Amino acid sequence: MQELIDRLVKETGVTPEQAKQSIETIAAFVKEKFPMLGGAVNQIFKAGGK
């Protein structure tokens, strides 16, 4: 997940905190709209570590 946060910071100019919050919001949206992907979404972000 840190790699994605770093990329968002670099490419958009948001703060690391804003990038993390954005990612968490998108992940929650995907899990809400596509519950069958919930486990996959969790694994994707868990694999990236903190």
C-alpha positions as a printed Julia matrix, in Angstrom:
50×3 Matrix{Float64}:
   0.0     0.0    0.0
   2.91    2.33   0.69
   3.93    2.18  -2.96
   0.46    3.35  -3.99
   0.48    6.11  -1.36
   3.88    7.29  -2.62
   2.68    7.31  -6.2
  -0.45    9.31  -5.34
   1.62   11.83  -3.41
   4.08   12.21  -6.28
   1.54   12.37  -9.09
  -1.21   14.4   -7.44
   0.52   16.47  -4.8
  -1.75   15.35  -1.97
  -0.33   14.64   1.47
   0.45   11.05   2.47
  -2.47   11.16   4.89
  -4.85   12.29   2.13
  -3.55    9.57  -0.18
  -4.07    6.89   2.48
  -7.58    8.13   3.22
  -8.4     8.13  -0.49
  -7.22    4.57  -0.9
  -9.2     3.44   2.14
 -12.31    5.17   0.79
 -11.95    3.52  -2.61
 -11.34    0.11  -1.01
 -14.47    0.5    1.15
 -16.49    1.53  -1.91
 -15.34   -1.49  -3.9
 -16.14   -3.83  -1.0
 -19.58   -2.24  -0.59
 -20.5    -2.38  -4.27
 -18.84   -5.72  -5.01
 -18.97   -7.77  -1.78
 -17.57  -10.8   -3.56
 -14.31   -8.88  -4.0
 -14.0    -7.93  -0.32
 -11.5   -10.65   0.5
  -9.42   -9.84  -2.55
  -9.36   -6.14  -1.71
  -8.26   -6.93   1.84
  -5.5    -9.2    0.58
  -4.23   -6.65  -1.93
  -3.74   -3.99   0.73
  -2.55   -6.44   3.37
   0.13   -7.72   0.98
   1.5    -4.21   0.57
   2.04   -3.78   4.28
   1.91   -0.49   6.12
